[in-house]
Amino acid sequence: MIILRKVTKLQTLIPPKLLQTLPNIYDTENTKDPTCHIKLFTPDSNWTWYITEVSKEDFTCFGYVVGHESELGYFNLKELESIRGPLGLPIERDIHFTPTPLSEVKKLH
């Protein structure tokens, strides 16, 4: 018997197996140089989100956000899936991004 399940946008953005490997929210708050595990971006704009940790209950993330300013902050994956850039393109995950220390990511921006 085959069971078909609807794949959500969130599962497309970050597959469940990958999501489970991320540190839980607040797990790295005392880490001097946490690792950015996932890079999300708008392909038609200049916004980028680097995830260092995530709540698996409500999908709140903490990480480095690059937009008008560059700053550490909280954001929610469910909210991000509704964001569109100027050309109407959704946020994507950089599948070629490898986990990188935050200090190195900051040097890029």
LORO-594844 format. One record per residue (C-alpha): z, y, x; residue number from 1. Coordinates in steps of 0.2 Angstrom, whole numbers, plus 5000, padded with zeros to 4 digits. Last residue first. Layout:
residues N
    up  north  east    i
     Z      Y     X  NUM
...
END
This chain:
residues 109
    up  north  east    i
  5020   5204  5144  109
  5017   5190  5156  108
  5033   5193  5166  107
  5043   5190  5150  106
  5036   5172  5149  105
  5042   5168  5167  104
  5060   5174  5163  103
  5059   5164  5147  102
  5057   5148  5156  101
  5041   5139  5151  100
  5037   5124  5140   99
  5018   5121  5141   98
  5006   5130  5131   97
  4989   5121  5128   96
  4992   5118  5109   95
  4994   5137  5107   94
  5001   5136  5089   93
  4991   5146  5076   92
  4996   5161  5064   91
  4983   5163  5050   90
  4967   5172  5050   89
  4964   5186  5037   88
  4954   5197  5049   87
  4968   5210  5051   86
  4980   5196  5055   85
  4988   5185  5041   84
  5007   5180  5039   83
  5011   5167  5026   82
  5015   5153  5039   81
  5027   5166  5048   80
  5038   5167  5033   79
  5041   5148  5033   78
  5043   5148  5052   77
  5058   5161  5051   76
  5061   5174  5064   75
  5076   5178  5075   74
  5075   5189  5090   73
  5072   5193  5108   72
  5061   5208  5111   71
  5044   5214  5116   70
  5038   5229  5106   69
  5023   5232  5095   68
  5021   5213  5095   67
  5029   5201  5107   66
  5043   5190  5100   65
  5054   5180  5111   64
  5065   5167  5103   63
  5076   5161  5089   62
  5070   5151  5075   61
  5075   5150  5057   60
  5067   5134  5050   59
  5080   5132  5036   58
  5087   5115  5040   57
  5079   5111  5056   56
  5086   5127  5064   55
  5076   5131  5079   54
  5077   5135  5097   53
  5067   5144  5111   52
  5052   5148  5101   51
  5039   5160  5109   50
  5031   5171  5095   49
  5015   5181  5099   48
  5007   5196  5090   47
  4992   5205  5097   46
  4980   5203  5083   45
  4965   5191  5078   44
  4971   5175  5084   43
  4989   5178  5078   42
  5001   5168  5090   41
  5013   5154  5091   40
  5020   5148  5108   39
  5032   5133  5108   38
  5045   5127  5120   37
  5052   5144  5128   36
  5065   5138  5139   35
  5082   5147  5141   34
  5086   5157  5156   33
  5105   5161  5157   32
  5109   5147  5144   31
  5124   5153  5134   30
  5114   5155  5118   29
  5105   5138  5121   28
  5112   5128  5107   27
  5113   5142  5095   26
  5099   5135  5084   25
  5095   5117  5088   24
  5085   5113  5103   23
  5067   5108  5100   22
  5062   5089  5100   21
  5063   5087  5081   20
  5050   5101  5079   19
  5038   5091  5090   18
  5039   5075  5079   17
  5038   5086  5063   16
  5022   5094  5068   15
  5023   5113  5071   14
  5009   5123  5063   13
  5002   5109  5053   12
  5019   5103  5047   11
  5022   5121  5042   10
  5006   5122  5032    9
  5012   5107  5022    8
  5003   5090  5023    7
  5003   5082  5006    6
  5008   5064  5007    5
  4997   5049  5004    4
  5006   5032  5003    3
  4995   5017  5007    2
  5000   5000  5000    1
END
